[in-house]
Amino acid sequence: MIRIALAQINVTVGDLEGNTARAIEAVREAGRGGADLVILPEQTIPGYPAKDLLTQKHFVRRCGSALERFAKETAGGAASLIGFPEAHAGQGHGVYNAAALCRGGVVEMVYRKWLLPTYDVFDEDRYFDEGSSVALFDLKGKRVAITVCEDLWNDELYWSHRRYQRDPIRACMDAGAEMIVSMSASPFSLGKPAVRGAMFGAAARSHKVPIAVTNAVGGNDDLIFDGGSAVFGADGGAIAQARLFTDELVYGDVFSSGASGKVAVVGDELTQLREALVLGVRDYVRKCGFQRVLIGLSGGIDSALVAVLAADALGAENVHGVAMPSRYSSEHSITDARKLAENLGIKFSLIPIEEMFQAALSQLAPNLEERGRQIAEENLQSRLRGMTLMALSNASGDLVLTTGNKSELSVGYCTLYGDMCGGLSVIGDVPKTMVYSLSRFINERAGRALIPEDTLTKPPSAELRPDQKDTDSLPPYDILDPIIRGYTEESLDADALIARGHDAATVRRVIRMIEVNEYKRRQSPPVLKVTSRAFGAGWRMPIARR
């Protein structure tokens, strides 16, 4: 029997000392648990993704020094695999995405990642050079092959269409592997935990070898890593699985007579979405050095959901909701915002912007052309709210969270330097229809209306002009969201969307709105990624185009 420990730890990009210390402690704890091998996540030492820090030679050298410390301080314990950037003097970038096998106080072996992803949020060939050699080591008489993340995502026996010519799993098997282990930093998106479980289980079953994968956990900028590390038996069943969205050390015994089970993804889609967003908020705020957050509370569903998530992530005492009514704000919006704050136990302030609005209008009126006057006045209210929140932020040191959803961000139903002001876009990758689903789910799980019922049932409105409704400017969200999803996440063109049964004029109108508002999204704060394609690192559309 071989006992594998999956050390699913949350590290911070650039915190070499802190990351190394956490890794050392995990290995020591695993040793006390009887582990023969401890697997840590991909790029544990620098954190993932370290981006352009990897272009700084002194940073890569310091990672090498941290690896030496790790090896020395885990001497006498279990063998361990840890991810780091390895410098080299050959052609190319001069850095490998590497995995070090540490045993007996030294780095015994280094494996260099073969497959470097360059799609969606990944940009690894900007920083790393490809490896070319299989790395196998002996563990209690068994030949164990090392891989890193993407290396396991090109199995010729699983994928009908593969991204790469080379198949590292096949190469490992041809070299005589009796077990495959992998360290991974695979970011979360809805549905992805189930895909991983099915893929790794199928690979273990097809190749008839155990497979153990440790995945990173935690939020780094806009990316959320969900963990879900697992050990699969040679029959494809799960011997052990870590929970999602939390630090955990789990053990799996391979080459034993114990029966394998079936991977059970923890929680349904809405549970995963909530936990992902809470983790993303908590880590972004804390890792950026903040303690508290500010949220503009409109009485609407979006700001209510963001407030709930922030209170979950940071504690109610660290959330400050601010209502900023103007002449067009309904009384129920103020009431709903106040009620929400009471339900959550967060700080609440009421700062009317009417006097500021009047003063600004009196100064600007002579210079506003009539053709654009209405939209200018609407956006002015939003910008006064953004200015108010940023003034409070400057005075308190609190981080402003924006509250716009993916539907609005897609079609530009948002105001630059207004409701887009802030340091993090919490639900900018959550479509409006899903905002409602998640909000109702939260109330159901709480057993009470944390989000006031009126907020859930009233027609959505920006309240920037009399009797305004979102549907004055946009198609209904149950029509809009599938078109946005098809265009942004599935890369479908107008003809393909129309073939799905969507109205042709509506499709072309929506695509046009998405295209012309690219300049707004480029100036958005980081958007927490929860779908297969978010507006951020994985969305690289030109602004000036036809």
C-alpha positions in Angstrom: 0.0 0.0 0.0 1.1 3.6 -0.7 -0.5 6.5 1.1 -0.8 9.6 -1.0 -1.5 13.0 0.7 -3.1 15.7 -1.3 -2.1 19.1 0.2 -4.7 21.5 -1.1 -3.4 24.8 0.2 -4.2 28.4 -0.5 -1.2 30.5 -1.4 -0.7 34.1 -2.4 1.1 35.2 -5.6 4.6 36.5 -4.8 4.6 35.6 -1.1 7.5 33.2 -1.4 8.3 33.0 2.3 4.6 32.5 3.3 3.9 30.0 0.6 7.0 28.0 1.4 6.1 28.0 5.1 2.6 26.7 4.4 4.0 24.0 2.1 6.5 22.9 4.8 3.8 22.7 7.4 1.5 20.7 5.1 4.3 18.1 4.4 5.0 17.8 8.1 1.3 17.3 8.9 1.0 14.7 6.1 4.0 12.9 7.5 2.3 12.7 10.9 -0.7 11.2 9.0 1.5 8.4 7.6 1.9 9.7 4.1 4.4 8.2 1.7 4.1 11.0 -0.8 2.7 14.5 -0.5 1.5 16.3 -3.6 1.3 20.1 -3.5 -0.4 22.3 -6.2 1.2 23.6 -9.4 3.6 26.6 -8.9 3.1 26.5 -5.1 6.2 28.5 -4.3 5.4 31.6 -6.5 1.6 31.2 -6.5 -0.3 30.8 -9.8 -0.5 32.7 -12.0 2.6 34.8 -11.2 2.3 36.5 -14.6 5.1 39.0 -15.4 6.8 38.4 -12.1 8.2 35.4 -13.9 10.1 37.7 -16.3 12.1 39.0 -13.4 15.2 36.9 -13.1 15.7 37.9 -9.4 12.2 36.6 -8.6 12.8 33.2 -10.3 16.2 33.0 -8.4 14.4 33.6 -5.1 11.9 30.9 -6.0 14.9 28.5 -6.4 16.2 29.5 -3.0 12.8 28.9 -1.5 12.8 25.4 -3.0 16.1 24.7 -1.4 14.7 25.8 2.0 11.6 23.6 1.4 13.7 20.5 0.6 16.0 21.0 3.7 13.1 21.6 6.1 11.1 18.6 5.0 14.1 16.2 5.3 13.2 13.1 7.2 9.5 13.3 6.3 7.5 12.0 3.4 8.6 12.4 -0.2 7.0 15.5 -1.6 6.2 17.1 -5.0 6.1 20.9 -5.1 5.7 23.3 -8.1 8.2 26.1 -8.8 9.6 28.0 -11.8 13.0 26.5 -12.8 15.6 28.8 -14.4 17.7 27.4 -17.3 20.3 28.7 -19.6 19.1 27.3 -22.8 17.1 28.8 -25.7 13.7 30.4 -25.1 12.3 32.2 -22.0 14.8 30.6 -19.6 12.1 29.2 -17.3 10.2 25.9 -17.0 6.9 25.3 -15.2 8.5 22.6 -13.0 7.7 20.0 -10.4 10.4 19.1 -7.9 10.6 15.7 -6.1 12.1 16.4 -2.7 13.2 13.5 -0.6 15.9 13.1 2.1 16.5 16.9 2.3 17.4 17.3 -1.4 15.8 17.9 -4.7 16.0 14.4 -6.1 14.3 15.0 -9.5 12.7 17.8 -11.6 9.9 17.3 -14.1 9.2 20.1 -16.6 5.6 20.6 -17.8 5.1 19.5 -21.4 1.8 21.2 -22.4 1.6 24.9 -21.9 -2.0 26.2 -22.3 -2.5 29.4 -24.2 -6.3 29.6 -24.4 -8.9 31.4 -22.3 -7.1 32.8 -19.2 -3.9 30.9 -19.8 -0.8 32.5 -21.2 1.9 30.0 -20.2 4.0 30.1 -23.4 4.6 33.8 -22.6 6.7 32.7 -19.6 7.6 29.1 -19.8 9.5 26.7 -22.2 8.1 23.2 -22.9 9.6 20.2 -21.2 10.3 17.1 -23.2 11.3 14.3 -20.9 9.2 11.9 -18.9 10.1 11.7 -15.1 9.5 8.5 -13.2 10.6 7.7 -9.7 10.4 4.7 -7.4 8.0 4.7 -4.5 7.8 1.6 -2.4 8.6 -0.5 -5.4 6.2 1.2 -7.8 7.1 3.4 -10.8 5.4 6.7 -10.4 5.2 9.3 -13.2 5.1 13.1 -12.6 2.8 15.4 -14.6 1.7 19.0 -14.2 -2.0 20.1 -14.8 -2.5 20.5 -18.6 -0.4 17.3 -19.2 -3.5 15.3 -18.1 -5.9 17.2 -20.3 -4.9 15.7 -23.7 -5.5 12.0 -23.2 -6.0 10.4 -26.6 -8.3 7.8 -25.1 -10.7 10.4 -23.7 -10.7 13.4 -26.0 -12.0 13.1 -29.6 -10.4 16.4 -30.5 -7.1 17.3 -28.8 -5.3 20.6 -28.6 -1.8 19.2 -28.7 0.1 16.6 -30.7 1.8 15.1 -27.7 0.1 13.0 -25.1 2.0 13.0 -21.8 -0.2 10.2 -20.3 0.7 7.9 -23.2 4.3 8.8 -22.8 4.2 8.0 -19.1 2.6 4.6 -19.8 5.1 3.8 -22.5 7.9 4.5 -20.0 6.5 1.9 -17.6 4.4 4.1 -15.2 2.4 2.1 -12.6 0.9 5.3 -11.2 0.5 8.9 -12.4 0.5 11.9 -10.1 -0.2 15.5 -11.0 0.0 19.0 -9.4 -2.5 21.4 -10.8 -3.8 25.0 -10.8 -7.1 24.6 -12.7 -9.4 27.6 -12.2 -13.1 27.2 -11.5 -15.9 27.6 -13.8 -19.5 26.3 -13.5 -19.5 22.6 -14.5 -15.8 22.2 -14.5 -15.4 20.2 -11.2 -17.6 17.5 -12.8 -15.6 17.5 -16.0 -12.3 17.0 -14.1 -13.7 14.1 -12.1 -15.1 12.4 -15.2 -11.8 12.9 -17.2 -9.4 11.8 -14.5 -11.5 8.8 -13.6 -11.7 7.8 -17.2 -8.0 8.1 -17.7 -7.3 5.9 -14.6 -9.7 3.3 -15.8 -8.5 3.4 -19.5 -4.8 3.1 -18.6 -5.5 0.8 -15.5 -3.3 2.9 -13.2 -4.1 5.0 -10.1 -4.1 8.8 -10.7 -3.6 11.4 -8.0 -4.2 15.1 -8.6 -3.8 18.0 -6.2 -5.5 21.2 -7.4 -4.9 24.7 -6.1 -7.6 26.4 -4.0 -8.2 30.1 -3.4 -8.7 33.4 -5.2 -5.9 35.1 -7.2 -7.1 38.3 -8.8 -10.0 37.4 -11.1 -9.4 33.7 -10.9 -10.9 31.3 -8.4 -9.3 27.9 -7.8 -11.8 25.4 -6.3 -9.6 22.5 -5.2 -11.5 19.2 -5.4 -8.2 17.3 -5.4 -8.7 13.6 -5.7 -7.1 10.1 -5.8 -8.5 7.7 -8.4 -8.0 3.9 -8.3 -7.1 1.9 -11.3 -10.8 1.1 -11.8 -11.5 4.8 -12.2 -13.4 5.2 -8.9 -12.4 7.8 -6.4 -10.5 6.6 -3.4 -10.4 10.1 -1.8 -11.6 13.6 -2.7 -11.0 16.9 -1.1 -13.8 19.4 -0.6 -14.3 22.4 -2.9 -13.3 25.9 -2.1 -11.4 25.2 1.2 -7.9 24.3 2.4 -7.7 20.6 3.1 -5.2 17.7 3.5 -6.7 14.4 2.4 -5.2 10.9 2.1 -5.8 8.2 -0.4 -4.4 4.6 -0.2 -3.5 3.0 -3.5 -2.4 -0.5 -4.3 -4.5 -1.7 -1.5 -7.5 -4.0 -1.3 -9.9 -1.2 -0.4 -12.8 -0.6 -2.8 -12.9 2.6 -4.8 -16.0 4.7 -4.9 -17.4 7.3 -7.2 -16.5 11.0 -7.2 -19.3 13.1 -5.8 -19.0 16.7 -6.7 -19.7 18.7 -3.6 -22.9 20.8 -3.9 -25.1 21.7 -6.8 -24.4 24.5 -9.3 -25.8 27.3 -7.1 -24.0 26.0 -4.1 -20.7 26.1 -6.1 -21.5 29.5 -7.5 -22.1 31.0 -4.0 -19.0 29.4 -2.5 -16.8 30.4 -5.4 -17.9 34.1 -5.2 -17.5 34.2 -1.4 -14.0 32.7 -1.7 -13.1 35.1 -4.6 -14.2 38.2 -2.6 -12.5 37.1 0.6 -9.2 36.3 -1.0 -9.1 39.4 -3.3 -9.9 41.7 -0.4 -7.5 40.1 2.1 -4.6 39.4 -0.4 -4.8 43.1 -1.6 -4.4 44.2 2.0 -7.9 45.5 2.8 -10.1 44.6 5.7 -13.5 46.3 4.9 -15.6 47.0 1.8 -18.1 49.6 0.7 -21.1 48.8 -1.5 -23.6 51.2 -3.0 -27.1 49.8 -2.1 -29.8 50.8 -4.6 -32.5 48.6 -3.2 -32.1 46.4 -6.3 -31.2 42.7 -6.6 -27.6 43.1 -7.8 -26.3 45.3 -4.9 -28.3 43.1 -2.5 -26.6 39.9 -3.7 -23.2 41.5 -3.6 -23.8 42.6 0.0 -24.8 39.1 1.0 -21.7 37.6 -0.6 -19.5 40.2 1.0 -21.0 39.7 4.5 -20.4 35.9 4.1 -16.8 36.5 2.9 -15.7 39.1 5.3 -18.1 39.2 8.2 -21.0 41.7 8.5 -18.9 44.0 10.6 -16.6 44.6 7.7 -19.3 45.6 5.2 -20.7 49.1 4.8 -23.7 49.7 2.6 -24.5 53.2 1.3 -27.8 54.3 -0.2 -27.5 57.4 -2.4 -31.0 58.4 -3.5 -31.7 61.1 -6.1 -35.0 62.7 -7.2 -35.9 59.6 -9.2 -35.3 57.0 -6.4 -38.5 55.4 -5.2 -39.2 55.2 -1.5 -39.3 51.4 -1.6 -35.8 51.4 -2.9 -34.5 53.2 0.2 -36.7 51.0 2.4 -35.4 47.8 0.7 -31.8 48.9 1.0 -32.2 49.7 4.7 -34.1 46.4 5.3 -31.3 44.5 3.6 -28.7 46.1 5.8 -30.7 45.3 8.9 -31.1 41.6 7.8 -27.4 41.2 7.3 -26.3 43.3 10.3 -24.0 45.5 8.1 -23.4 49.2 8.6 -25.8 51.4 6.7 -25.5 55.0 5.6 -28.0 57.3 3.7 -26.3 60.0 1.6 -28.7 61.7 -0.7 -27.1 63.1 -3.9 -29.9 65.5 -4.9 -28.2 68.7 -3.8 -25.0 67.6 -5.6 -27.0 66.7 -8.7 -28.7 70.1 -8.7 -25.4 71.9 -8.3 -23.8 70.0 -11.1 -26.7 70.5 -13.4 -26.7 74.2 -12.8 -23.0 74.4 -13.8 -23.3 72.0 -16.7 -26.6 73.0 -18.2 -25.3 75.8 -20.5 -22.8 73.4 -22.1 -25.0 70.3 -22.6 -26.3 69.8 -26.1 -29.9 69.0 -26.2 -29.6 65.8 -28.2 -27.6 64.1 -25.4 -28.9 65.9 -22.4 -31.1 63.1 -21.1 -28.4 60.5 -21.1 -25.9 63.0 -19.7 -28.2 63.7 -16.7 -28.8 60.0 -16.1 -25.1 59.2 -16.1 -24.3 62.2 -14.0 -26.3 60.7 -11.1 -24.4 57.4 -11.4 -21.1 59.3 -11.5 -22.0 61.3 -8.4 -22.7 58.0 -6.6 -19.3 56.7 -7.8 -17.6 59.8 -6.6 -19.3 59.5 -3.2 -18.2 55.9 -2.7 -14.7 56.7 -3.8 -14.6 59.7 -1.3 -15.7 57.4 1.5 -13.1 54.8 0.3 -10.3 57.4 0.4 -11.3 58.5 3.9 -11.7 55.0 5.4 -9.3 52.9 3.4 -12.2 50.5 2.5 -12.4 48.8 -0.9 -15.4 49.6 -3.1 -17.1 46.6 -4.7 -19.0 47.1 -7.9 -22.4 45.5 -8.3 -23.0 45.2 -12.1 -23.9 41.8 -13.5 -22.7 40.1 -16.7 -25.8 41.0 -18.7 -25.3 44.7 -18.0 -21.6 44.6 -18.6 -22.1 42.8 -21.9 -24.4 45.4 -23.5 -23.0 48.5 -21.8 -25.9 49.1 -19.5 -23.5 50.6 -17.0 -21.8 53.9 -16.5 -18.1 54.5 -16.7 -16.8 56.3 -13.6 -20.2 55.7 -12.1 -21.5 52.3 -11.1 -18.4 50.8 -12.6 -16.2 52.6 -10.0 -14.5 50.2 -7.6 -11.8 47.7 -7.0 -13.6 44.4 -7.7 -16.5 43.4 -9.9 -18.1 40.6 -7.8 -20.9 39.5 -10.1 -19.7 40.8 -13.4 -19.6 37.2 -14.8 -23.1 36.3 -13.4 -26.0 36.8 -15.8 -29.0 38.6 -14.5 -31.2 35.5 -14.6 -28.7 33.7 -12.5 -28.5 36.6 -10.1 -32.2 36.0 -9.4 -31.7 32.2 -9.1 -28.8 32.6 -6.7 -30.6 35.2 -4.6 -33.7 33.0 -4.2 -31.4 30.1 -3.4 -29.7 32.1 -0.7 -33.0 33.0 0.9 -34.1 29.4 0.8 -30.9 28.2 2.4 -31.2 30.9 5.1 -34.8 29.9 5.9 -35.7 33.6 5.8 -35.7 36.6 3.4 -32.1 37.9 3.8 -32.8 39.7 0.5 -36.2 41.4 0.9 -39.0 39.9 -1.1 -39.8 43.3 -2.7 -36.2 43.4 -4.1 -36.8 40.0 -5.7 -40.2 40.8 -7.2 -40.1 44.4 -8.4 -39.1 45.1 -12.0 -35.4 45.9 -12.3 -34.7 49.6 -12.8 -31.7 52.0 -12.8 -34.0 54.7 -11.5 -32.2 57.5 -13.4 -35.4 58.9 -14.9 -39.1 58.8 -14.1 -40.7 55.3 -14.2 -37.6 53.8 -15.8 -37.4 50.1 -16.4 -34.5 48.0 -17.7 -36.8 46.7 -20.4 -37.1 50.2 -21.8 -33.5 49.8 -23.1 -33.0 46.0 -23.2 -34.8 42.9 -24.2 -36.2 40.9 -21.2 -33.3 39.1 -19.4 -34.7 35.6 -20.2 -34.3 36.5 -23.9 -31.1 38.6 -23.5 -29.0 36.2 -21.4 -29.1 33.1 -23.8 -28.0 35.4 -26.7 -25.1 36.8 -24.6 -24.1 33.3 -23.4 -24.1 32.0 -27.0 -22.0 34.9 -28.3 -19.5 35.3 -25.5 -19.1 31.8 -24.1 -19.8 29.6 -27.1 -18.4 32.0 -29.8 -21.6 31.7 -31.9 -22.2 34.2 -34.7 -25.6 35.8 -35.5 -26.6 33.1 -38.0 -26.0 30.3 -35.5 -27.9 32.2 -32.8 -30.8 32.8 -35.1 -30.8 29.1 -36.1 -31.4 28.4 -32.4 -34.7 30.2 -32.6 -33.8 33.7 -31.4 -35.3 36.7 -33.2 -33.0 37.9 -35.9 -33.3 41.6 -35.2 -32.8 41.1 -31.4 -29.7 39.0 -32.0 -28.1 41.6 -34.3 -29.0 44.4 -31.9 -27.5 42.5 -28.9 -24.3 41.6 -30.7 -23.9 45.2 -31.8 -24.3 46.4 -28.2 -21.7 43.9 -27.0 -19.2 45.0 -29.7 -19.5 48.8 -29.3 -19.2 48.6 -25.5 -15.8 46.9 -25.5 -14.2 50.2 -24.4 -16.2 50.2 -21.2 -15.3 46.7 -20.2 -11.6 47.4 -20.8 -11.9 49.9 -17.9 -13.8 47.6 -15.6 -12.3 46.5 -12.3 -11.3 42.8 -12.2 -14.3 40.5 -12.8 -14.5 37.3 -10.7 -14.6 34.4 -13.3 -17.3 31.8 -12.8 -18.4 30.9 -16.3 -16.4 29.3 -19.1 -15.6 32.8 -20.5 -15.6 36.0 -18.5 -14.8 39.6 -19.4 -11.1 39.6 -18.3 -7.9 37.8 -19.1 -9.7 35.3 -21.3 -11.6 37.9 -23.4 -9.3 39.8 -25.8 -11.4 41.7 -28.3 -10.1 44.8 -30.0 -11.8 48.1 -29.2 -11.3 49.9 -32.5 -12.7 47.5 -35.1 -15.4 47.0 -37.8 
